[in-house]
Amino acid sequence: MRRRLRQVSSLRATFTVSFAAVAAAVTVLVGFLSYDAAARLVRVDQQTVFAEVVQDLRDQVREHPLHPSDFASSDPDHDGPLNNIIRPSRTDVQVIGPRGVIVDHGVPPLPVDSHDRAVADDGTAGKLEEKKDVDVVGDHYRLATVSLGSGRGAVQVAQQFSDTEDLLRQLQQRTLVLVGAVVIAAGLFGWWLARRITRRLVRLAGAAEDVARTGRLGIQVPVTGYDEVARLGRSFDRMLGRLAQSEEDQRRLVQDAGHELRTPLTSLRTNISMLRRIDELPPDAREEIVADLALESRELTDLVNELVALAAGQSDTEPVRRLDLAELAEDVAIVARRRTGRDVTVRTTGDTTVDGRPTALQRAVSNLVENATKFDRGGTAPIEVVVTGPAPQSGGGHSGDSGVAASSGGHRGPVRVEVLDRGPGIGDDDLVRVFDRFYRAADARSLPGSGLGLSIVREVSTAHGGTPFAYPRKGGGTVTGFTVES
């Protein structure tokens, strides 16, 4: 239990950390790109505005002979060149007279150095001296000095960009806070999602551990939803159902086999006990005991062989390959003729090739033929094997005694194998049970056999996607067989 909790906790932690990590990576990337784009945009915009103001000032002083007094901040009409500079950019303006004397201080006052004085005394209007980072009372400014020409002085224009950096710094802090909030939210959501997903996995793991601990395969697996976890649960439930059915089949097989083995073993034990007094018995009794021993040992051997064949028929280890059921039926007929001396004929109609396991299918056909010869022991009419497949693409076909029409067209149908005899037939009550394990009709219990032959036919047919069948034959006898999907 602790191990399972550790595994589940680890899975939940992995989900949570992974979800939070992905969300953090995406948020950091988006936040960084957004901040970088915003910062670039703001800085470029501020710099562009300042450059336009400086250029407008240079154009004015080049076009008109302006004096320092024209830029006085005391202009009552607010229509002078000073206002044209301040309005669009909210810049700080300071006016310098000849020899660098400050005529009108800026707010705050701007520094004037030797380069600025030289520009003020310059005879060319519009000469520019620009400084990109000037400290003014603890703040950072862009500073441009533009000469008025003819030594009349200069105008200093400054734009503070430290407040812009403060704004961007606040934006950066808010972005970091947002990233942290998103990471925390993603972690909480990832934990909730992992808990929701692993909750069903926990139930599924619990069911698997219950099966391993108790050995009970009939445990119901809780399944909800339609996602991959639900599909896993349904597949696990179906697997348990198949295993439970297989276990039940094995249990019934062992019980039925024990019941069937008990009869010949009891008879053998009785006859063996008689052997102790064999010297006291007449010759006829001795011969009868020996014959009974031979018969019982032969039936016991056949029963064991049938059980082994049934177990082998349930195995799917034999590889599937393309084969012709008509050829397989002909091989079975040859062996049956040699063993029984009976005439066994094979008739074929249509395409009889299928994908199947050769040994299992041969065993099924052989059991049908052996069953027919056993119940038609004194008959003289031939045992007929009819193999009917779908009609080929190029033409139609018809079946003979089987009465089954071959399918036409491009879609292939099942291949049908029938064995027809002229024996005493099977009663209506027995027809529905002849393919059950160890079942033998009342009038057949005196005949040798285990009752497993037709059950093997059913197992093989079902494994190949078909069904077994048995029905009375016109004129007497029985038709038994099976189908195989082609």
C-alpha positions in Angstrom: 0.0 0.0 0.0 2.8 2.4 0.9 4.6 1.6 -2.3 1.5 2.3 -4.3 1.0 5.6 -2.5 4.6 6.5 -3.2 4.1 5.7 -6.9 0.9 7.7 -7.1 2.4 10.6 -5.2 5.4 10.5 -7.5 3.1 10.5 -10.6 1.1 13.4 -9.2 4.2 15.3 -8.3 5.6 14.7 -11.8 2.4 15.9 -13.4 2.3 19.0 -11.1 6.0 19.9 -11.6 5.8 19.3 -15.4 2.7 21.4 -15.8 4.1 24.2 -13.7 7.5 24.0 -15.5 5.8 24.2 -18.9 3.6 27.1 -17.8 6.5 28.9 -16.3 8.7 28.5 -19.4 5.9 29.8 -21.7 5.0 32.6 -19.3 8.6 33.7 -18.9 9.2 33.6 -22.6 6.0 35.5 -23.4 6.6 38.0 -20.6 10.2 38.6 -21.7 9.3 39.1 -25.3 6.4 41.4 -24.3 8.5 43.5 -22.0 11.3 43.7 -24.5 9.0 44.8 -27.2 7.2 47.4 -25.0 10.6 48.7 -23.7 11.9 49.1 -27.2 8.8 50.8 -28.4 8.7 53.3 -25.5 12.4 54.1 -25.8 12.3 54.5 -29.5 9.2 56.6 -29.3 10.7 58.9 -26.7 13.9 59.2 -28.7 12.1 59.9 -31.9 10.0 62.7 -30.4 13.1 64.3 -28.9 14.9 64.1 -32.2 12.0 65.7 -34.0 11.9 68.5 -31.5 15.6 69.2 -31.9 15.3 69.1 -35.7 12.4 71.5 -35.6 14.4 73.9 -33.4 17.4 73.7 -35.8 15.1 74.4 -38.8 13.6 77.5 -37.0 16.9 79.1 -36.1 18.2 78.5 -39.6 15.1 80.1 -41.2 14.7 83.1 -38.9 17.3 85.1 -37.0 16.2 84.5 -33.5 17.5 85.9 -30.3 17.6 84.5 -26.7 14.7 86.8 -25.8 12.5 85.1 -28.3 12.7 82.0 -26.1 11.8 83.7 -22.9 9.5 81.7 -20.6 7.6 84.9 -19.7 5.9 85.1 -23.1 2.3 86.1 -22.2 0.7 84.8 -25.4 2.4 81.4 -25.2 2.8 81.5 -29.0 6.6 81.8 -29.2 9.1 79.2 -30.4 9.6 78.1 -26.8 6.1 76.8 -26.6 6.4 75.0 -29.9 9.3 73.1 -28.3 7.7 72.3 -25.0 4.2 71.3 -26.1 4.8 68.1 -28.1 7.5 66.7 -25.9 7.2 68.2 -22.4 10.9 68.9 -22.6 13.0 71.2 -20.3 14.4 74.3 -22.2 17.2 76.5 -21.1 18.3 79.7 -23.0 22.0 80.6 -23.1 23.2 84.1 -24.2 26.6 85.1 -25.6 29.7 83.7 -23.9 27.5 81.0 -22.3 25.6 83.3 -19.9 22.3 81.6 -18.9 19.5 84.0 -19.9 16.5 81.8 -18.9 17.1 78.9 -16.5 15.4 75.6 -17.2 13.4 73.7 -14.6 15.5 72.1 -13.3 18.6 74.1 -14.4 20.6 72.4 -17.0 24.4 72.1 -16.8 26.5 74.3 -19.2 30.1 73.2 -20.1 32.7 74.5 -22.4 31.3 72.7 -25.4 27.9 74.4 -24.8 29.5 77.8 -24.5 31.4 77.2 -27.8 28.1 76.4 -29.5 26.5 79.6 -28.1 29.3 81.7 -29.5 29.3 79.9 -32.9 28.4 82.0 -35.9 26.5 79.2 -37.7 22.8 78.9 -36.9 21.6 75.4 -36.1 24.9 73.9 -34.9 24.2 70.9 -32.6 26.0 69.6 -29.5 24.2 66.5 -28.2 24.7 64.5 -25.0 22.9 61.2 -24.5 23.2 60.8 -20.7 23.4 63.8 -18.5 22.8 63.8 -14.7 20.6 66.6 -13.6 19.7 66.7 -9.9 19.9 62.9 -9.7 17.9 62.2 -12.9 19.1 61.2 -16.3 18.4 63.4 -19.4 19.1 63.6 -23.1 20.6 67.1 -23.8 20.9 68.9 -27.0 22.4 72.4 -27.4 21.5 74.3 -30.7 23.3 77.5 -31.7 21.3 80.6 -32.7 24.1 81.8 -34.9 26.2 85.0 -35.1 27.3 84.5 -31.5 23.8 85.4 -30.2 23.7 82.4 -27.9 22.1 78.9 -27.9 19.0 77.0 -26.8 19.4 73.8 -24.6 16.7 71.2 -24.9 16.6 68.3 -22.5 14.4 65.2 -22.2 14.2 63.2 -19.0 14.4 59.5 -19.6 14.9 58.2 -16.1 11.1 58.4 -15.5 10.6 56.2 -18.6 13.1 53.7 -17.1 11.2 53.9 -13.8 8.0 53.1 -15.7 9.7 50.2 -17.5 11.1 48.9 -14.2 7.6 48.9 -12.7 6.4 47.1 -15.8 9.2 44.6 -15.3 8.3 44.0 -11.7 4.6 43.5 -12.6 5.6 41.1 -15.3 7.6 39.1 -12.8 4.7 39.1 -10.3 2.4 38.0 -13.1 4.8 35.2 -14.0 5.0 34.0 -10.4 1.2 34.1 -10.1 0.8 32.1 -13.4 3.4 29.5 -12.2 1.6 29.1 -8.9 -1.8 28.8 -10.6 -0.4 26.4 -13.1 1.1 24.3 -10.3 -2.3 24.2 -8.5 -4.1 23.4 -11.7 -1.6 20.7 -12.5 -2.0 19.2 -9.1 -5.8 19.2 -9.5 -5.5 17.7 -13.0 -3.0 15.0 -11.8 -5.2 14.1 -8.9 -8.2 13.8 -11.2 -6.3 11.6 -13.6 -4.5 9.5 -11.1 -7.7 8.9 -9.0 -8.9 6.5 -11.7 -5.4 5.0 -12.0 -5.4 4.4 -8.2 -8.7 2.5 -8.4 -7.3 0.5 -11.4 -4.1 -0.3 -9.5 -6.2 -1.2 -6.4 -8.2 -3.7 -8.5 -5.1 -5.2 -9.9 -3.6 -5.6 -6.5 -6.8 -7.2 -5.2 -6.6 -9.7 -8.0 -3.0 -10.4 -7.2 -3.7 -10.8 -3.5 -6.9 -12.8 -3.5 -6.6 -14.6 -6.9 -10.3 -13.7 -7.6 -10.8 -12.7 -11.2 -14.4 -11.6 -10.9 -13.6 -8.2 -9.4 -15.4 -5.4 -11.1 -13.1 -2.7 -12.4 -14.7 0.9 -12.0 -14.6 2.6 -15.4 -15.7 6.1 -16.2 -15.1 8.5 -19.1 -13.9 7.9 -22.6 -10.2 8.9 -22.5 -7.1 6.7 -22.5 -7.4 5.9 -18.8 -11.0 4.7 -19.4 -9.9 2.6 -22.3 -7.2 1.1 -20.1 -9.8 0.3 -17.5 -12.2 -1.3 -20.0 -9.4 -3.3 -21.5 -8.4 -4.5 -18.0 -12.0 -5.4 -17.2 -12.3 -7.4 -20.4 -9.0 -9.1 -19.7 -10.2 -10.1 -16.3 -13.4 -11.4 -17.8 -11.5 -13.5 -20.3 -9.2 -14.8 -17.6 -12.2 -15.6 -15.4 -13.9 -17.4 -18.3 -10.7 -19.3 -19.0 -10.3 -20.3 -15.4 -13.9 -21.5 -15.4 -13.4 -23.5 -18.6 -10.3 -25.1 -17.1 -12.2 -26.0 -13.9 -15.1 -27.5 -15.8 -12.6 -29.4 -18.1 -10.8 -30.9 -15.0 -14.1 -31.8 -13.4 -15.5 -33.4 -16.6 -12.3 -35.1 -17.3 -12.2 -36.5 -13.8 -15.7 -37.8 -14.2 -15.0 -39.4 -17.5 -11.7 -41.0 -16.4 -13.4 -42.5 -13.3 -15.5 -45.0 -15.4 -12.6 -46.6 -17.4 -10.3 -46.5 -14.3 -13.0 -48.3 -12.2 -13.5 -50.9 -14.9 -9.7 -51.4 -15.1 -9.4 -51.7 -11.4 -12.2 -54.4 -11.3 -10.6 -56.4 -14.1 -7.2 -56.1 -12.6 -8.6 -57.5 -9.3 -10.0 -60.4 -11.3 -6.5 -61.2 -12.6 -5.5 -62.4 -9.1 -7.9 -65.3 -9.6 -7.4 -65.8 -13.3 -6.1 -69.3 -12.8 -9.5 -70.2 -11.3 -11.5 -68.9 -14.2 -12.5 -70.8 -17.3 -10.7 -70.0 -20.6 -13.6 -68.0 -22.0 -13.7 -65.8 -18.9 -10.0 -65.2 -19.2 -10.3 -64.1 -22.8 -13.1 -61.8 -21.9 -11.1 -60.2 -19.1 -8.1 -59.7 -21.4 -10.3 -58.2 -24.1 -12.0 -55.9 -21.6 -8.6 -54.8 -20.4 -7.4 -54.0 -23.9 -10.6 -52.2 -24.7 -10.5 -50.1 -21.5 -6.9 -49.2 -21.9 -7.5 -48.2 -25.5 -10.5 -46.0 -24.5 -8.4 -44.5 -21.7 -5.6 -43.7 -24.2 -8.1 -42.2 -26.6 -9.5 -40.0 -23.8 -6.1 -38.8 -22.8 -5.3 -38.0 -26.4 -8.6 -36.1 -26.8 -7.8 -34.1 -23.7 -4.4 -33.2 -25.0 -5.8 -32.3 -28.4 -8.5 -30.1 -26.8 -5.8 -28.3 -24.7 -3.7 -27.9 -27.9 -6.8 -26.6 -29.8 -7.2 -23.8 -27.2 -3.7 -22.7 -27.8 -3.0 -20.0 -30.4 0.8 -20.6 -30.6 0.5 -22.3 -34.0 1.2 -19.7 -36.6 -1.6 -18.7 -39.0 -0.9 -19.2 -42.7 -2.9 -19.3 -46.0 -4.1 -22.8 -46.7 -6.7 -24.7 -48.9 -9.4 -26.4 -46.9 -10.2 -28.6 -49.8 -6.6 -30.0 -49.9 -6.7 -30.5 -46.2 -10.0 -32.4 -46.4 -8.5 -34.6 -49.1 -5.6 -35.5 -46.8 -8.0 -36.4 -44.0 -10.0 -38.5 -46.4 -6.9 -40.5 -47.4 -6.0 -41.3 -43.8 -9.6 -42.2 -43.0 -9.8 -44.6 -46.0 -6.6 -46.3 -44.8 -7.7 -46.6 -41.2 -11.4 -47.7 -41.6 -11.6 -49.1 -45.1 -14.6 -46.9 -45.8 -15.1 -45.0 -48.9 -14.6 -41.3 -48.2 -15.3 -38.8 -51.0 -14.5 -35.1 -51.1 -16.4 -32.5 -53.2 -15.3 -28.9 -53.6 -17.1 -25.7 -54.7 -15.8 -22.2 -54.9 -12.7 -20.7 -53.4 -11.8 -22.7 -50.3 -8.6 -20.9 -49.3 -8.5 -19.4 -45.8 -6.1 -18.0 -43.2 -5.9 -20.5 -40.4 -3.9 -22.9 -38.3 -3.3 -26.1 -40.3 -3.0 -28.6 -37.4 -6.1 -27.4 -35.6 -8.2 -27.3 -38.8 -7.0 -30.8 -39.8 -7.9 -32.1 -36.4 -11.4 -30.6 -36.6 -12.1 -32.2 -40.1 -10.6 -35.5 -38.9 -12.9 -35.5 -35.8 -15.9 -35.0 -38.0 -14.9 -37.9 -40.4 -14.1 -40.2 -37.4 -17.4 -39.4 -35.8 -19.3 -40.2 -39.0 -17.5 -43.5 -39.5 -18.1 -44.5 -35.8 -21.9 -43.9 -36.0 -22.2 -45.3 -39.5 -20.1 -48.4 -38.6 -22.1 -50.9 -40.7 -22.9 -48.6 -43.5 -21.9 -49.1 -47.1 -22.7 -45.6 -48.5 -19.6 -43.4 -48.8 -18.9 -40.8 -46.2 -19.1 -37.4 -48.0 -17.0 -34.4 -47.2 -18.2 -31.2 -48.9 -16.1 -28.0 -48.8 -17.9 -24.9 -50.1 -16.3 -21.5 -50.5 -17.3 -18.2 -52.0 -17.7 -18.1 -55.8 -14.6 -16.8 -57.6 -14.7 -13.3 -59.0 -14.9 -14.5 -62.6 -18.0 -16.7 -62.3 -20.7 -18.1 -60.1 -20.8 -21.5 -58.5 -23.3 -23.8 -56.8 -22.9 -26.3 -54.0 -23.9 -29.9 -54.2 -25.5 -31.9 -51.3 -24.6 -29.2 -48.8 -27.3 -26.9 -50.1 -25.2 -23.8 -49.5 -24.9 -21.3 -52.2 -21.6 -19.7 -52.8 -21.4 -16.0 -52.4 -20.8 -13.9 -55.4 -19.3 -10.5 -55.9 -16.1 -9.1 -54.6 -16.9 -9.6 -50.9 -15.7 -13.0 -49.7 -17.9 -15.1 -47.4 -17.1 -18.0 -45.0 -15.8 -21.4 -46.2 -18.1 -24.2 -45.1 -17.0 -27.8 -44.3 -19.7 -30.5 -44.1 -19.4 -34.2 -43.4 -22.5 -36.3 -44.5 -23.2 -39.8 -43.4 -26.1 -42.3 -43.5 -25.9 -43.4 -39.9 -28.9 -43.6 -37.4 -28.9 -39.8 -37.1 -29.1 -37.6 -34.0 -32.2 -36.8 -32.0 -33.6 -33.3 -31.9 -32.9 -33.1 -28.2 -29.3 -34.1 -28.7 -28.6 -31.8 -31.7 -28.2 -28.7 -29.5 -25.7 -30.4 -27.2 -23.6 -32.6 -29.4 -20.8 -30.0 -29.3 -20.6 -29.8 -25.5 -17.6 -31.4 -23.8 -18.1 -35.0 -22.8 -21.7 -35.0 -23.9 -22.8 -38.3 -25.5 -26.3 -39.1 -26.7 -28.1 -42.0 -24.9 -27.9 -44.3 -27.9 -24.2 -43.5 -28.3 -22.9 -44.3 -24.8 -22.3 -47.9 -25.7 -20.0 -46.9 -28.5 -16.3 -46.1 -27.9 -15.4 -42.4 -27.6 -14.9 -39.7 -25.0 -17.4 -37.1 -26.1 -14.7 -34.6 -26.8 -14.4 -34.9 -30.6 -17.1 -32.5 -31.5 -16.2 -30.1 -28.7 -12.8 -29.8 -30.3 -14.5 -28.9 -33.6 -16.4 -26.1 -31.9 -13.2 -24.8 -30.3 -11.4 -24.8 -33.6 -14.3 -23.2 -35.5 -14.8 -20.5 -32.9 -11.1 -19.7 -32.9 -11.3 -19.1 -36.7 -14.3 -16.8 -36.5 -16.8 -19.5 -37.5 -19.5 -21.7 -35.9 -20.2 -25.4 -35.8 -23.5 -27.0 -36.9 -25.3 -30.3 -37.0 -28.7 -31.2 -38.6 -30.5 -34.3 -40.0 -29.7 -35.3 -43.5 -32.5 -35.9 -46.0 -33.0 -39.6 -46.5 -31.4 -40.5 -43.2 -28.1 -39.7 -41.5 -26.6 -36.5 -40.2 -24.8 -33.5 -41.5 -22.1 -32.1 -39.2 -19.6 -29.4 -39.9 -18.3 -25.9 -39.3 -17.5 -22.6 -41.0 -14.3 -20.7 -41.2 -14.0 -17.0 -42.1 -12.0 -16.6 -45.2 
